[in-house]
Amino acid sequence: MQAKDRIIVALDVDDAREAMSLVGQLAAHVGAFKVGMQLYNSVGPDIVRRIHDLGGRVFADLKLHDIPNTVAGASRVIAELGCFMYTVHAAGGSAMMQAAADAIRDRQHESSQSGALGGRVQDPIMLAVTVLTSIDQHQLEQELLIAGRSIQEVVVRLAKMAQTSGAGGVICSPHEIAAVRAACGPDFNVVTPGIRPIWHGSDDQKRITTPADAVKLGADYIVIGRPIVRAPHPASAAIRIADEIQDIAD
């Protein structure tokens, strides 16, 4: 994987014109674009098709969290859109995640049987959100009422449950990458938000690290928003980050 392919740009905007302008500038310099609730709810699913038309891959970060049947249905819709990856909340439980995984697998079988897409269907990678990077230990214990457990312990427990339930990876902060790798193995995707280059502030994230350090720790993909999206020259910022990642491999 090239360094640039590890970069997922968070299109955390609510205007299609602004989003597509960023895609046009960045498609050649990054691996995928994250479409979150802000953009998806503002513009609708057509934004996924428009990004595909410009050659970009889409990470649908909608954080599905509902009863199993509802999440299974939504997973099928996301798969039909041709998304590269999408998210569910691990806190929804093993039955919910299993239902989503089954829905994707059943869709692939049905499409293959009918000859759709020449019998070849690209499944999206289902990623389970573990503990949000905005949550610290105090909030974990006092607000979420998970006492006597560290964030790392909770993340690893959720990651193992997600893997058993059919997820292809997890979302976790850089601080938990090594522990997830040890628990789930090298083929389980780790996607890491909370990435801030040294030359950019931390904003509202609490458990953060630099792009190069995240990849060095073992992240497969890193999600970066404001340091690229709000940069005076987004493409230059993306290239600079890819160069920083590449430096650790050289």
C-alpha positions as CSV (number, residue, x, y, z in Angstrom):
1,M,0.0,0.0,0.0
2,Q,1.3,3.4,-0.9
3,A,1.5,6.0,1.8
4,K,-1.2,8.2,0.2
5,D,-3.6,5.2,0.1
6,R,-3.6,5.1,3.9
7,I,-5.1,8.6,4.1
8,I,-8.8,9.0,4.5
9,V,-10.0,12.6,4.3
10,A,-12.9,13.4,6.5
11,L,-15.4,15.5,4.4
12,D,-16.9,17.0,7.5
13,V,-18.8,19.7,5.6
14,D,-22.6,20.1,4.9
15,D,-22.4,21.5,1.4
16,A,-22.1,19.3,-1.7
17,R,-20.2,21.9,-3.7
18,E,-17.6,22.3,-1.0
19,A,-17.3,18.5,-0.6
20,M,-16.9,17.9,-4.4
21,S,-14.4,20.7,-4.7
22,L,-12.2,18.9,-2.1
23,V,-12.7,15.6,-3.8
24,G,-11.6,17.1,-7.1
25,Q,-8.4,18.6,-5.4
26,L,-7.6,15.5,-3.4
27,A,-8.7,12.3,-5.3
28,A,-5.2,11.8,-6.7
29,H,-3.5,12.3,-3.4
30,V,-5.5,10.2,-0.8
31,G,-6.9,6.7,-0.5
32,A,-10.6,7.5,0.3
33,F,-13.1,10.1,1.6
34,K,-15.1,9.8,4.8
35,V,-18.7,10.8,4.4
36,G,-20.1,11.2,7.8
37,M,-23.5,12.0,9.2
38,Q,-23.1,15.8,8.6
39,L,-22.6,15.5,4.9
40,Y,-24.7,12.4,4.3
41,N,-27.7,13.8,6.2
42,S,-27.4,17.2,4.4
43,V,-26.9,16.0,0.8
44,G,-28.1,12.4,0.8
45,P,-26.7,9.2,-0.7
46,D,-26.1,10.7,-4.1
47,I,-22.9,12.2,-2.7
48,V,-21.4,8.7,-2.7
49,R,-22.1,8.3,-6.4
50,R,-20.6,11.7,-7.2
51,I,-17.4,10.9,-5.3
52,H,-17.2,7.6,-7.2
53,D,-17.6,9.5,-10.5
54,L,-14.4,11.5,-9.7
55,G,-12.5,8.3,-8.9
56,G,-12.7,8.5,-5.1
57,R,-13.5,5.6,-2.7
58,V,-16.0,6.3,0.0
59,F,-15.9,5.4,3.7
60,A,-19.5,5.8,4.9
61,D,-19.0,6.7,8.6
62,L,-22.7,6.6,9.6
63,K,-22.1,4.8,12.9
64,L,-25.1,2.5,12.6
65,H,-26.5,1.6,16.0
66,D,-30.0,0.1,16.2
67,I,-31.8,-3.2,16.4
68,P,-30.2,-6.0,14.3
69,N,-32.9,-6.0,11.6
70,T,-32.6,-2.2,11.0
71,V,-28.8,-2.2,10.9
72,A,-28.8,-5.2,8.5
73,G,-31.1,-3.3,6.1
74,A,-29.0,-0.2,6.3
75,S,-25.9,-2.3,5.6
76,R,-27.4,-3.7,2.4
77,V,-28.1,-0.1,1.3
78,I,-24.6,0.9,1.9
79,A,-23.3,-2.1,0.0
80,E,-25.5,-1.3,-2.9
81,L,-24.0,2.2,-3.0
82,G,-20.6,0.6,-3.6
83,C,-18.9,2.0,-0.4
84,F,-15.4,0.9,0.4
85,M,-16.0,0.8,4.2
86,Y,-18.7,1.7,6.7
87,T,-19.2,1.9,10.4
88,V,-21.4,0.4,13.0
89,H,-21.2,0.9,16.8
90,A,-19.7,-2.1,18.6
91,A,-21.9,-1.0,21.6
92,G,-24.9,-2.3,19.6
93,G,-23.8,-5.8,20.5
94,S,-22.8,-9.0,18.8
95,A,-26.2,-9.8,17.4
96,M,-26.4,-6.5,15.7
97,M,-23.0,-6.8,14.1
98,Q,-23.6,-10.4,13.1
99,A,-26.9,-9.4,11.4
100,A,-25.1,-6.7,9.4
101,A,-22.3,-9.1,8.3
102,D,-24.9,-11.7,7.3
103,A,-26.8,-9.1,5.3
104,I,-23.7,-8.2,3.3
105,R,-22.8,-11.8,2.7
106,D,-26.3,-12.7,1.6
107,R,-26.4,-9.8,-0.8
108,Q,-23.1,-11.0,-2.3
109,H,-24.6,-14.5,-2.8
110,E,-27.8,-13.2,-4.3
111,S,-25.9,-10.9,-6.7
112,S,-23.6,-13.7,-7.7
113,Q,-26.5,-16.1,-8.3
114,S,-28.3,-13.5,-10.5
115,G,-25.2,-12.6,-12.4
116,A,-25.2,-9.0,-11.3
117,L,-21.9,-7.2,-11.9
118,G,-20.7,-10.2,-13.8
119,G,-21.0,-12.3,-10.7
120,R,-18.4,-10.2,-8.8
121,V,-19.6,-8.1,-5.9
122,Q,-17.2,-5.9,-3.8
123,D,-18.3,-6.1,-0.2
124,P,-17.7,-3.0,2.0
125,I,-15.5,-3.5,5.0
126,M,-17.6,-3.3,8.1
127,L,-15.7,-1.4,10.9
128,A,-16.9,-1.4,14.5
129,V,-16.5,1.9,16.4
130,T,-15.1,1.1,19.8
131,V,-14.5,4.1,22.1
132,L,-14.8,7.6,20.5
133,T,-11.5,9.5,20.5
134,S,-13.3,12.4,22.3
135,I,-13.9,10.2,25.4
136,D,-11.4,10.1,28.2
137,Q,-11.0,7.8,31.2
138,H,-13.1,10.1,33.5
139,Q,-16.0,10.1,31.0
140,L,-15.7,6.4,30.5
141,E,-16.2,5.8,34.3
142,Q,-18.5,8.7,35.4
143,E,-20.7,9.2,32.3
144,L,-20.7,5.8,30.6
145,L,-20.6,4.0,33.9
146,I,-17.8,1.6,32.9
147,A,-15.9,1.5,36.1
148,G,-12.7,-0.5,36.9
149,R,-11.7,-0.8,33.2
150,S,-9.2,1.2,31.2
151,I,-10.1,2.6,27.8
152,Q,-7.7,0.1,26.3
153,E,-9.4,-2.8,28.0
154,V,-12.8,-1.7,26.7
155,V,-11.5,-1.2,23.2
156,V,-9.9,-4.6,23.0
157,R,-13.0,-6.3,24.4
158,L,-15.2,-4.6,21.8
159,A,-12.7,-5.3,19.0
160,K,-12.6,-9.1,19.8
161,M,-16.4,-9.1,19.9
162,A,-16.6,-7.3,16.6
163,Q,-14.1,-9.7,15.0
164,T,-16.1,-12.7,16.2
165,S,-19.3,-11.1,14.9
166,G,-18.0,-10.7,11.3
167,A,-16.5,-7.2,11.3
168,G,-13.5,-6.6,9.1
169,G,-11.9,-4.1,11.5
170,V,-12.4,-1.4,14.1
171,I,-12.1,2.3,14.7
172,C,-9.9,3.1,17.6
173,S,-7.5,5.8,18.8
174,P,-3.8,5.4,18.1
175,H,-3.3,4.5,21.8
176,E,-5.0,1.2,21.4
177,I,-3.6,0.0,18.0
178,A,-0.9,-2.3,19.5
179,A,-3.3,-3.9,21.9
180,V,-5.9,-4.5,19.2
181,R,-3.2,-6.0,16.9
182,A,-2.2,-8.3,19.7
183,A,-5.7,-9.4,20.3
184,C,-7.1,-9.6,16.8
185,G,-4.1,-10.4,14.5
186,P,-2.4,-8.7,11.6
187,D,-5.3,-9.1,9.1
188,F,-7.9,-7.2,11.1
189,N,-8.2,-3.6,9.8
190,V,-7.4,-0.8,12.2
191,V,-8.6,2.6,11.2
192,T,-7.5,5.5,13.3
193,P,-9.0,8.9,13.8
194,G,-7.6,11.5,16.1
195,I,-4.7,12.2,13.8
196,R,-3.0,15.5,14.0
197,P,0.3,16.4,12.3
198,I,2.8,18.1,14.5
199,W,2.2,21.3,12.6
200,H,-1.5,21.4,13.5
201,G,-3.3,21.8,16.8
202,S,-5.3,19.1,18.6
203,D,-8.8,20.7,18.2
204,D,-11.4,18.7,20.2
205,Q,-9.7,15.3,20.1
206,K,-8.2,14.0,23.3
207,R,-6.4,10.7,22.4
208,I,-4.4,11.8,19.3
209,T,-1.0,11.2,17.6
210,T,0.8,12.1,14.4
211,P,0.2,10.4,11.0
212,A,3.6,8.8,10.9
213,D,3.4,7.6,14.5
214,A,0.0,6.1,13.9
215,V,1.2,4.1,10.9
216,K,4.4,3.1,12.8
217,L,2.1,1.7,15.6
218,G,0.3,-0.4,13.0
219,A,-2.7,1.6,11.7
220,D,-3.9,0.5,8.3
221,Y,-5.7,3.7,7.6
222,I,-5.7,7.1,9.2
223,V,-8.6,9.6,9.2
224,I,-7.7,13.2,8.8
225,G,-10.1,16.1,8.6
226,R,-9.3,19.7,9.5
227,P,-5.5,19.6,8.9
228,I,-6.3,18.9,5.2
229,V,-9.8,20.2,4.7
230,R,-9.1,23.6,6.3
231,A,-5.6,24.0,4.9
232,P,-5.0,26.9,2.5
233,H,-3.9,24.3,0.0
234,P,-5.5,20.9,0.8
235,A,-3.6,18.9,-1.8
236,S,-0.3,20.3,-0.5
237,A,-1.3,19.3,3.1
238,A,-2.2,15.8,1.9
239,I,1.1,15.4,0.0
240,R,3.0,16.6,3.1
241,I,1.3,14.0,5.3
242,A,1.9,11.2,2.8
243,D,5.6,12.2,2.7
244,E,5.8,12.0,6.5
245,I,4.3,8.5,6.4
246,Q,6.6,7.5,3.6
247,D,9.6,8.7,5.6
248,I,9.1,5.9,8.2
249,A,9.2,3.2,5.6
250,D,12.4,4.5,3.9
